[in-house]
Amino acid sequence: MVLITYRILLQRDVLNPYGVVFDRITDKMEESCNGIPVLDFESLGLHRKRELIDKKELKIVGDRVKDAFTKAGFCYLKNHGIDQNLVSQYMDISRGFFEQPVEEKMKHVRGTDSNFGWVAVERESLNPERPGDLKEAFNYQPADDPDDWPTAEFQQASRDMYLRCTELSHRVCDALSVGLDLGEDFMRNAHQYIGTKENSTALRSLYYPPVPPESSIKPGQIRLGEHSDYGTITLVFQDDIGGLEVNIQDKGFVPATPIPGTVVVNIGDLMQRWTADQLIATKHRVLIPEVEFKKRKHRQSIAFFVHPDNNYMIECLDGSKKYEPISGLDYLNYRFSLTY
C-alpha cells in the first residue's frame, strides 16, 4: 500500500509550501513549473568555492542547463547562493527612487552616451508593434558610475547586486560551457571583462507602476511587450506579484510563476545565434493583470543582462557559418537601435 501511494505521488502535480504547482516529477526528481524547468543549482551555487566544485556535478548540472535552454529557453535555479535579503533590499531601495515625482527622476534620466540612469514609462517599446511599455527602469554598469546618484544607498546596493549577479552568471556560464562540450572556461573567457568598459553587461531595476484607469491605456498596450533578450543569458529576480509569461513551444504563453528563493534564467538572441539555433531565445512578456486589485499594485523585478566582451567575435560554435561573425558590441548596438 505504501509503494502504491508513493507511485501515485510521483505521477501527479505536486503543490509546494508556497502554492506553486509543479509539473509531473520524473524518476530523476526533475521539476518544472508550467513547462519551465526548475533546476537545483546547489552543487554550483555561490556558497561553494569554485575550486571545490565537483566536476561530475558540474557535468550533470551543465547537461540539465543545456537541455532547459534547448527545449524552453528558460529555467528556474534554486539554491543559487545569492542572499534573498540582498535582493529584497535592492528592490526596496529602487522602489524609493521610482516613487519620487517625475521631476526628481528626470535629474537621473538615461542619456544617449551611456546606459546609466532612469528610463521613463513608455520610453521603450520592446515589441515595436505595440505602444510604449508601461514600465520604468534604472540601469547600472560599474563602468558608468557617476557622482550624482539619487542616494549613496542606491549606489552601494547597485554595486553589491551587480557583483553577486556577475559571480552567479559566471557559474551559469561554466555549466553551459560544459553542457555544450566546450570546456569549463570557454564561456567565462568570453565574458572576462564584465564590470569594465570592455563589456556591456548591465543591471536593471524594473518598476511597473499601478495601472491607470482603462481609458488612459492605449489599444494593445501592456506592461512589457513580447520580446526575446539581446545577449548571452539574463538573470531575473521577481517579486511575488507575478505577471511574467513565457512562450513555451507547444504550450503558448505560460506564467513564469514566482517561486521564492529562485532566479529565472533565460538565454538571449546572441546565444541562439552563437549556437546556430541549437538553444532557443524564447519570447516573453508582462501583461496588464486581469484581477483588479493587482492592477492597482506595483510590480518589481531585477534583470541582469549578460553580454560577451565588446570586442569578442561571435561565430557559430558548430562551424556552420549559419550567421556572419559579429562582435558583442556591434550586435548590442544594433538591437538598441530597434528598441529606442
DRENVODREN-756103 format. One record per residue: residue number from 1; x, z, y of N, C-alpha, C in turn. Coordinates in steps of 0.05 Angstrom, whole numbers. Layout:
REM DRENVODREN-756103
R:num:n_X:n_Z:n_Y:ca_X:ca_Z:ca_Y:c_X:c_Z:c_Y
R:NUM:X:Z:Y:X:Z:Y:X:Z:Y
...
This chain:
REM DRENVODREN-756103
R:num:n_X:n_Z:n_Y:ca_X:ca_Z:ca_Y:c_X:c_Z:c_Y
R:1:17:0:-24:0:0:0:17:0:25
R:2:39:15:25:57:16:47:70:-11:52
R:3:78:-24:30:90:-50:33:71:-71:45
R:4:46:-70:36:26:-88:46:22:-84:76
R:5:20:-59:85:17:-52:113:40:-63:129
R:6:65:-59:119:89:-68:133:88:-98:137
R:7:80:-113:117:79:-142:119:58:-151:139
R:8:36:-137:139:15:-144:159:26:-140:187
R:9:41:-119:192:53:-114:219:72:-137:226
R:10:86:-148:207:104:-169:213:90:-196:219
R:11:65:-198:212:50:-223:215:32:-223:240
R:12:30:-201:254:11:-200:276:26:-197:302
R:13:12:-202:324:24:-196:350:28:-166:353
R:14:50:-160:367:58:-132:370:56:-124:399
R:15:43:-101:404:39:-92:432:60:-70:437
R:16:78:-74:457:98:-54:462:86:-33:481
R:17:101:-12:486:90:10:503:82:2:531
R:18:92:-20:541:85:-29:568:61:-48:569
R:19:49:-53:546:26:-70:546:32:-100:544
R:20:58:-107:539:65:-135:536:61:-144:507
R:21:46:-165:503:41:-175:476:63:-194:469
R:22:77:-188:447:98:-205:437:87:-224:415
R:23:98:-247:413:90:-266:392:99:-255:365
R:24:92:-270:344:98:-262:317:127:-255:313
R:25:133:-233:299:160:-226:293:169:-239:266
R:26:193:-250:266:203:-263:242:219:-243:225
R:27:229:-253:203:245:-236:185:271:-227:200
R:28:280:-243:220:304:-235:235:298:-216:258
R:29:272:-208:259:263:-190:280:268:-201:308
R:30:265:-228:311:266:-240:337:239:-238:351
R:31:239:-234:377:215:-231:392:212:-254:412
R:32:187:-259:420:183:-277:442:158:-268:457
R:33:155:-275:482:132:-268:498:121:-294:509
R:34:97:-302:499:85:-327:507:103:-351:502
R:35:118:-350:481:136:-372:474:163:-371:486
R:36:168:-350:503:195:-347:516:210:-326:499
R:37:233:-333:487:247:-315:470:256:-290:485
R:38:255:-267:471:265:-241:482:289:-234:465
R:39:313:-235:477:338:-231:462:350:-204:469
R:40:361:-192:449:375:-166:452:404:-172:459
R:41:412:-164:484:439:-170:494:457:-146:492
R:42:449:-126:476:463:-100:475:492:-103:467
R:43:498:-121:449:526:-124:439:544:-138:459
R:44:533:-150:480:548:-164:501:544:-152:528
R:45:528:-131:530:519:-120:556:542:-108:572
R:46:537:-103:597:557:-93:616:566:-65:610
R:47:552:-51:593:561:-24:585:584:-26:565
R:48:591:-50:556:613:-54:538:637:-67:553
R:49:661:-59:547:684:-73:557:687:-100:543
R:50:694:-120:559:695:-147:548:714:-149:524
R:51:737:-136:527:757:-139:506:749:-125:479
R:52:728:-109:480:718:-95:456:694:-108:444
R:53:685:-130:455:662:-144:444:669:-157:417
R:54:653:-152:397:657:-163:371:652:-193:371
R:55:671:-208:361:669:-238:361:646:-248:344
R:56:640:-234:322:618:-243:306:592:-239:321
R:57:590:-216:335:565:-211:351:563:-232:373
R:58:586:-239:385:586:-259:407:575:-285:396
R:59:582:-293:372:573:-318:360:543:-316:354
R:60:534:-294:344:505:-290:337:489:-293:362
R:61:496:-278:383:481:-279:408:483:-306:421
R:62:507:-318:420:511:-344:432:493:-365:420
R:63:491:-364:393:473:-383:379:444:-379:388
R:64:436:-354:392:408:-349:400:403:-358:429
R:65:423:-353:446:420:-362:474:418:-393:475
R:66:435:-406:461:434:-436:460:408:-445:449
R:67:398:-432:428:373:-440:416:349:-437:435
R:68:350:-414:450:329:-409:470:329:-430:492
R:69:353:-438:502:355:-457:523:349:-486:513
R:70:353:-490:487:346:-516:475:316:-520:473
R:71:302:-499:465:273:-501:459:256:-494:483
R:72:264:-474:499:247:-465:521:260:-468:548
R:73:286:-468:549:300:-468:575:300:-441:589
R:74:286:-421:577:284:-394:588:287:-374:566
R:75:295:-349:573:294:-327:555:294:-301:571
R:76:286:-280:559:290:-253:570:314:-240:556
R:77:330:-225:571:351:-209:559:344:-179:564
R:78:345:-164:542:342:-135:544:368:-122:537
R:79:372:-98:547:397:-83:543:421:-98:555
R:80:417:-109:578:438:-126:591:459:-110:606
R:81:452:-85:614:472:-68:626:471:-64:656
R:82:454:-79:670:450:-74:699:430:-52:702
R:83:437:-32:717:420:-8:721:395:-15:736
R:84:372:-7:725:347:-13:738:345:1:766
R:85:359:23:769:359:36:795:371:18:817
R:86:392:3:810:404:-16:829:384:-38:836
R:87:370:-49:816:350:-69:821:328:-59:839
R:88:318:-35:833:296:-24:849:305:-18:878
R:89:329:-8:881:340:-2:907:343:-27:924
R:90:353:-48:911:356:-73:926:329:-85:935
R:91:309:-83:917:282:-92:925:271:-76:947
R:92:274:-50:946:263:-32:967:276:-38:994
R:93:302:-41:995:316:-46:1020:308:-74:1031
R:94:306:-93:1013:298:-120:1021:270:-120:1033
R:95:252:-105:1020:224:-104:1030:223:-93:1058
R:96:240:-73:1064:241:-62:1091:248:-83:1111
R:97:265:-103:1104:271:-125:1122:247:-143:1125
R:98:235:-152:1102:214:-171:1103:189:-161:1118
R:99:185:-135:1118:161:-124:1131:164:-121:1161
R:100:187:-129:1172:191:-128:1201:176:-151:1215
R:101:172:-149:1241:160:-171:1256:177:-196:1254
R:102:165:-219:1257:179:-245:1255:202:-247:1275
R:103:197:-237:1299:219:-239:1319:244:-224:1311
R:104:241:-203:1296:264:-188:1286:278:-204:1264
R:105:263:-215:1246:274:-231:1224:288:-256:1234
R:106:278:-268:1256:289:-292:1267:318:-288:1277
R:107:326:-263:1282:353:-258:1290:373:-263:1267
R:108:362:-265:1243:380:-269:1220:371:-293:1203
R:109:360:-313:1217:350:-337:1203:372:-353:1191
R:110:367:-366:1168:387:-383:1155:392:-407:1172
R:111:418:-412:1177:426:-435:1193:431:-460:1177
R:112:442:-480:1190:448:-505:1176:477:-506:1166
R:113:493:-488:1175:522:-489:1168:529:-469:1146
R:114:510:-453:1136:516:-435:1114:489:-429:1100
R:115:491:-416:1077:467:-409:1061:460:-380:1065
R:116:470:-367:1086:464:-339:1091:440:-335:1108
R:117:423:-316:1102:402:-308:1121:374:-312:1111
R:118:355:-308:1130:327:-307:1125:315:-335:1124
R:119:297:-340:1105:282:-364:1102:252:-358:1106
R:120:239:-370:1125:211:-363:1132:191:-375:1113
R:121:167:-364:1114:144:-374:1098:140:-404:1105
R:122:136:-420:1085:131:-449:1087:156:-465:1095
R:123:179:-452:1098:203:-467:1105:212:-485:1082
R:124:207:-477:1058:215:-492:1034:191:-504:1020
R:125:195:-527:1008:175:-539:990:189:-547:964
R:126:190:-529:945:204:-535:921:190:-556:904
R:127:165:-560:908:151:-583:899:143:-599:923
R:128:157:-621:930:152:-636:955:123:-647:957
R:129:109:-648:935:82:-658:935:62:-637:944
R:130:71:-612:947:53:-591:957:61:-582:985
R:131:43:-569:999:51:-557:1025:73:-536:1021
R:132:85:-526:1043:106:-506:1041:99:-482:1025
R:133:119:-471:1011:114:-448:994:107:-423:1010
R:134:89:-407:999:80:-382:1012:99:-359:1004
R:135:124:-361:1012:144:-341:1005:164:-339:1028
R:136:179:-317:1028:202:-313:1045:226:-308:1027
R:137:250:-310:1039:274:-305:1023:296:-296:1041
R:138:316:-282:1029:340:-276:1043:364:-282:1025
R:139:381:-300:1034:403:-310:1018:429:-295:1025
R:140:446:-291:1004:472:-278:1009:493:-289:990
R:141:516:-294:1002:541:-301:988:564:-285:1001
R:142:582:-273:986:604:-258:998:621:-275:1017
R:143:623:-301:1012:639:-318:1030:626:-321:1057
R:144:600:-317:1059:585:-317:1084:574:-289:1089
R:145:591:-272:1099:584:-243:1102:589:-235:1131
R:146:571:-242:1149:575:-237:1178:573:-207:1185
R:147:578:-201:1210:577:-174:1220:549:-166:1230
R:148:531:-186:1232:505:-180:1244:483:-177:1224
R:149:488:-162:1202:467:-156:1182:445:-140:1195
R:150:421:-142:1184:399:-125:1194:406:-96:1193
R:151:418:-87:1170:427:-59:1168:452:-59:1150
R:152:469:-39:1154:492:-36:1136:483:-30:1107
R:153:460:-17:1104:450:-10:1078:442:-36:1063
R:154:430:-55:1076:423:-80:1064:448:-96:1056
R:155:468:-95:1073:493:-109:1067:506:-97:1042
R:156:508:-71:1040:521:-58:1017:505:-63:991
R:157:479:-61:993:462:-65:969:465:-94:959
R:158:467:-113:978:471:-141:971:498:-145:957
R:159:519:-132:968:545:-134:955:545:-123:927
R:160:532:-100:924:532:-87:897:516:-104:877
R:161:494:-115:886:477:-131:868:491:-157:861
R:162:504:-169:880:519:-194:875:541:-189:854
R:163:556:-168:857:578:-162:838:568:-158:810
R:164:546:-143:806:537:-138:779:525:-163:767
R:165:511:-179:783:500:-204:773:522:-224:765
R:166:544:-223:780:567:-240:773:578:-232:746
R:167:581:-207:742:591:-197:716:573:-205:693
R:168:547:-201:697:528:-208:675:528:-238:671
R:169:529:-254:692:529:-283:689:553:-293:673
R:170:576:-280:677:599:-288:661:595:-282:632
R:171:582:-260:626:576:-253:598:557:-273:585
R:172:536:-281:601:517:-301:591:532:-328:587
R:173:549:-335:605:565:-360:602:583:-359:578
R:174:595:-335:573:612:-332:549:595:-338:524
R:175:571:-326:523:554:-331:499:546:-360:497
R:176:539:-372:519:531:-400:519:554:-418:510
R:177:578:-412:520:602:-428:512:605:-427:482
R:178:603:-404:470:607:-401:441:584:-415:427
R:179:560:-412:437:537:-425:424:539:-455:424
R:180:552:-466:445:556:-495:447:582:-504:433
R:181:596:-485:420:622:-491:406:643:-502:425
R:182:644:-490:449:664:-499:469:687:-479:472
R:183:686:-457:458:706:-436:462:696:-416:482
R:184:703:-391:478:692:-369:494:697:-372:524
R:185:719:-383:533:726:-384:561:718:-409:576
R:186:706:-428:562:701:-454:575:683:-451:600
R:187:660:-439:597:642:-436:620:652:-417:641
R:188:665:-396:632:677:-377:651:698:-391:669
R:189:714:-408:657:734:-422:673:722:-442:693
R:190:698:-451:687:684:-470:706:671:-454:729
R:191:670:-428:727:657:-411:747:676:-389:756
R:192:701:-394:757:721:-372:762:722:-364:792
R:193:711:-380:810:713:-373:838:686:-363:850
R:194:668:-353:833:643:-341:843:650:-319:863
R:195:636:-320:886:640:-300:907:660:-309:928
R:196:671:-333:925:690:-343:945:679:-369:958
R:197:694:-380:977:685:-405:990:688:-429:971
R:198:700:-425:948:704:-447:929:681:-448:909
R:199:660:-432:913:637:-432:895:612:-425:911
R:200:589:-438:903:564:-435:918:543:-417:905
R:201:551:-401:886:533:-382:873:521:-363:894
R:202:494:-360:893:480:-345:914:461:-324:903
R:203:459:-302:917:439:-281:911:416:-285:930
R:204:392:-284:920:368:-289:937:347:-267:931
R:205:339:-253:952:317:-235:951:292:-250:959
R:206:272:-250:942:247:-266:947:224:-247:952
R:207:208:-254:972:185:-237:980:161:-255:984
R:208:140:-249:969:115:-264:971:95:-246:985
R:209:89:-251:1011:72:-233:1026:43:-234:1015
R:210:27:-213:1022:-1:-214:1014:-13:-240:1023
R:211:-31:-251:1007:-42:-278:1013:-64:-275:1034
R:212:-62:-291:1055:-82:-290:1076:-109:-300:1067
R:213:-130:-298:1083:-157:-308:1075:-156:-337:1067
R:214:-174:-344:1049:-173:-371:1037:-173:-393:1057
R:215:-186:-389:1080:-189:-410:1100:-161:-419:1111
R:216:-141:-402:1109:-115:-408:1120:-96:-420:1100
R:217:-105:-422:1075:-88:-434:1054:-93:-464:1053
R:218:-72:-479:1054:-75:-508:1054:-81:-518:1026
R:219:-95:-541:1024:-101:-552:997:-76:-556:981
R:220:-76:-546:957:-53:-549:939:-31:-530:943
R:221:-33:-511:963:-12:-493:969:-11:-470:950
R:222:13:-463:940:17:-440:923:41:-424:932
R:223:47:-402:918:69:-385:927:96:-398:922
R:224:99:-412:900:125:-425:894:119:-450:878
R:225:125:-474:890:119:-499:878:134:-504:852
R:226:122:-519:834:134:-526:809:161:-539:813
R:227:181:-529:799:208:-540:803:226:-530:780
R:228:248:-543:777:270:-532:760:293:-525:778
R:229:309:-506:770:331:-497:787:354:-518:787
R:230:373:-513:805:393:-533:810:418:-531:793
R:231:427:-507:787:454:-504:778:458:-499:748
R:232:474:-480:741:481:-474:713:460:-456:700
R:233:459:-431:709:438:-412:700:428:-397:724
R:234:405:-384:720:393:-367:741:385:-341:727
R:235:392:-318:740:382:-292:732:358:-285:750
R:236:336:-275:738:313:-268:754:303:-240:746
R:237:302:-222:765:291:-196:762:264:-195:776
R:238:243:-187:761:216:-187:771:206:-158:777
R:239:187:-156:796:173:-131:798:150:-131:777
R:240:132:-112:779:111:-110:759:85:-125:766
R:241:85:-141:788:61:-155:796:57:-180:779
R:242:79:-193:771:76:-218:755:69:-242:772
R:243:65:-264:759:58:-289:773:76:-312:766
R:244:100:-307:756:117:-329:747:106:-342:723
R:245:105:-369:723:95:-384:700:116:-405:693
R:246:119:-410:667:140:-428:656:126:-449:639
R:247:135:-474:643:123:-497:629:136:-501:602
R:248:126:-488:582:138:-489:555:127:-513:540
R:249:144:-528:527:136:-552:513:114:-546:492
R:250:94:-562:492:71:-560:474:53:-536:480
R:251:59:-521:501:42:-498:509:32:-502:538
R:252:46:-517:554:39:-518:582:50:-494:597
R:253:39:-489:621:49:-466:637:38:-440:625
R:254:57:-422:619:50:-395:607:62:-374:625
R:255:50:-350:626:61:-328:642:88:-318:632
R:256:107:-315:649:132:-301:642:127:-271:650
R:257:111:-258:633:101:-231:639:125:-212:643
R:258:124:-196:665:146:-177:669:149:-158:646
R:259:173:-155:636:179:-135:615:199:-116:626
R:260:192:-91:631:210:-72:643:238:-71:630
R:261:258:-71:647:286:-69:637:298:-95:629
R:262:283:-117:630:295:-143:623:302:-159:647
R:263:318:-180:643:324:-200:662:316:-227:650
R:264:302:-243:665:295:-270:656:319:-289:663
R:265:327:-305:644:349:-324:648:339:-352:641
R:266:346:-371:659:339:-399:653:363:-417:662
R:267:363:-441:651:384:-459:659:373:-478:681
R:268:391:-490:696:384:-509:717:390:-538:709
R:269:382:-556:727:385:-584:723:414:-593:717
R:270:433:-580:731:461:-587:727:470:-581:699
R:271:460:-559:688:467:-552:660:454:-571:640
R:272:430:-580:646:418:-600:629:434:-626:630
R:273:442:-634:654:459:-658:657:485:-655:643
R:274:497:-631:645:523:-625:633:522:-629:603
R:275:500:-621:591:497:-622:562:483:-648:553
R:276:481:-667:571:468:-693:564:440:-689:553
R:277:425:-670:565:397:-664:558:394:-649:532
R:278:415:-637:521:412:-621:498:397:-595:505
R:279:404:-583:528:390:-560:538:369:-569:559
R:280:349:-552:562:326:-561:579:324:-544:604
R:281:323:-557:627:318:-543:652:287:-544:656
R:282:274:-522:650:245:-521:649:233:-516:677
R:283:212:-530:683:198:-525:708:183:-499:708
R:284:181:-486:731:167:-461:733:155:-459:761
R:285:137:-440:765:122:-437:790:111:-409:793
R:286:101:-403:817:86:-378:821:60:-386:836
R:287:38:-382:822:12:-388:833:1:-366:851
R:288:-19:-371:866:-34:-351:881:-51:-336:860
R:289:-50:-310:859:-65:-295:839:-95:-300:841
R:290:-109:-301:818:-138:-304:818:-151:-277:823
R:291:-138:-256:814:-150:-229:818:-147:-221:847
R:292:-169:-212:859:-170:-207:887:-150:-185:896
R:293:-148:-163:881:-131:-142:891:-101:-150:890
R:294:-94:-169:871:-66:-178:870:-60:-197:893
R:295:-81:-211:903:-76:-228:927:-68:-211:951
R:296:-78:-187:952:-73:-170:975:-48:-154:973
R:297:-33:-158:951:-8:-143:947:16:-163:949
R:298:38:-152:959:62:-169:960:74:-171:932
R:299:91:-191:927:106:-194:903:135:-197:910
R:300:153:-186:893:181:-188:898:196:-197:873
R:301:218:-211:877:236:-217:855:264:-220:866
R:302:283:-220:849:311:-225:856:321:-248:839
R:303:333:-267:851:344:-290:836:374:-293:842
R:304:390:-297:821:418:-301:824:424:-329:813
R:305:429:-348:832:433:-376:825:463:-382:820
R:306:469:-387:795:497:-391:787:504:-421:787
R:307:526:-427:801:535:-455:803:565:-456:795
R:308:573:-479:783:602:-482:778:618:-483:803
R:309:643:-481:802:660:-482:825:656:-509:839
R:310:659:-508:866:652:-532:882:666:-557:874
R:311:691:-555:867:707:-579:860:708:-585:831
R:312:693:-569:815:693:-573:786:677:-598:780
R:313:688:-617:764:674:-641:758:657:-638:733
R:314:632:-644:736:612:-641:714:611:-667:699
R:315:619:-668:674:618:-691:657:604:-684:631
R:316:589:-702:620:574:-697:595:592:-686:573
R:317:585:-663:563:602:-649:544:604:-664:517
R:318:585:-681:511:586:-696:486:601:-722:488
R:319:613:-727:513:627:-751:517:611:-776:519
R:320:584:-773:521:566:-796:520:566:-813:546
R:321:575:-802:568:574:-816:594:545:-822:602
R:322:526:-805:592:498:-809:599:493:-806:628
R:323:508:-788:641:507:-785:670:535:-788:682
R:324:535:-799:706:561:-802:720:573:-775:727
R:325:599:-772:726:612:-747:735:604:-740:764
R:326:601:-715:769:595:-706:797:606:-678:800
R:327:615:-672:824:626:-645:829:603:-625:833
R:328:608:-600:828:588:-579:832:576:-579:859
R:329:592:-581:880:583:-580:908:567:-605:915
R:330:575:-629:907:561:-653:913:533:-652:901
R:331:530:-642:877:504:-641:864:486:-621:879
R:332:497:-598:887:481:-578:901:472:-589:928
R:333:489:-602:943:482:-613:969:460:-634:966
R:334:461:-649:945:440:-669:940:413:-655:936
R:335:413:-634:920:388:-620:915:377:-606:940
R:336:395:-594:956:387:-581:981:373:-602:999
R:337:384:-626:1000:373:-647:1017:344:-653:1011
R:338:336:-649:986:308:-654:977:290:-631:983
R:339:301:-607:986:285:-582:989:278:-576:1018
R:340:298:-580:1036:294:-572:1064:286:-596:1081
